[in-house]
């Protein structure tokens, strides 16, 4: 990963793709898909576990 920063003096933070809206959008979409998938997986597991208890 290359950088256009030639000096690290007075640098508070360094963002690798903060100036690229497409990359930010894809990253946000990917994170949202992972979170929704995780919640769906947890809900499925919990429903199956409660069904086993009720039988």
C-alpha positions, 0 to 999 in steps of 0.5 A: 500500500503506497502513501502520498504522505512524505512526513508524519509530523503533526499527523493525527490520523491516516485514512487509507480510502477516506477520499474515495466515496465508492470504497467507503460505500462498498466498505459500509455495505459489506459491514452492513451485510456481515452484521445483518447476516450475523443477526439472522444466524443468531436468530435462527440458532435461538429459534432452533434451540427453543424448538428443541426445548419445547419438544 
